[in-house]
Amino acid sequence: MPQFGKIMTTEMGKPLKSAIAEVQKCALVCRYYAENAPMFLADTPTSTDASTSFLR
């Protein structure tokens, strides 16, 4: 992750310590959504006049 922090420091002028912390935070968020994708993308049953309905 330090390599991405160095890129952010070079391109955006962020202090290296802050850039590395931001990279770690972004990786944490990406990991969270990847691990929970099945739950977020699951069909949600809903009541309608049809025999079976769900939100996708």
Secondary structure, 3 states (H helix, E strand, C coil): CHHHHHHHHHHHCCCHHHHHHHHHHHHHHHHHHHHHHHHHHCCEECCCCCCCCEEC
